[in-house]
Amino acid sequence: MGRSVAPVFAALGDETRLRLVSRLSTGGPLSITTLAAGLPMTRQAITKHLRVMEAAGLVRAEVRGRESLWRLEERRLALAARHLRAISSEWDGRLGRLKRLVER
């Protein structure tokens, strides 16, 4: 399945990072100042979260002048979603086999 999706799931296991993904998915690319607006943390804290997400391949920064604008890497999210669908399908098959076995 290509690059491991484990880092994506690890990065998404944090409520703040999930909020950042949500903001970027509806309004990206965004500056750190914009991303930090309304959140009870500093821009430096937001930057640390973005770096974790960047290491997982979820976001990337684009420098415009003196500002970094952050963009969501939708392909990595799509890869994670495909992985979850594959797991779900596998479990559906296992549960179906178990149901048939129990009903016999």
Secondary structure, DSSP 8 states (H G I E B T S, - for coil): --S-SHHHHHHTTSHHHHHHHHHHHHH-SEEHHHHHTTSSS-HHHHHHHHHHHHHTTSEEEEEETTEEEEEE-HHHHHHHHHHHHHHHHHHHHHHHHHHHHHH-
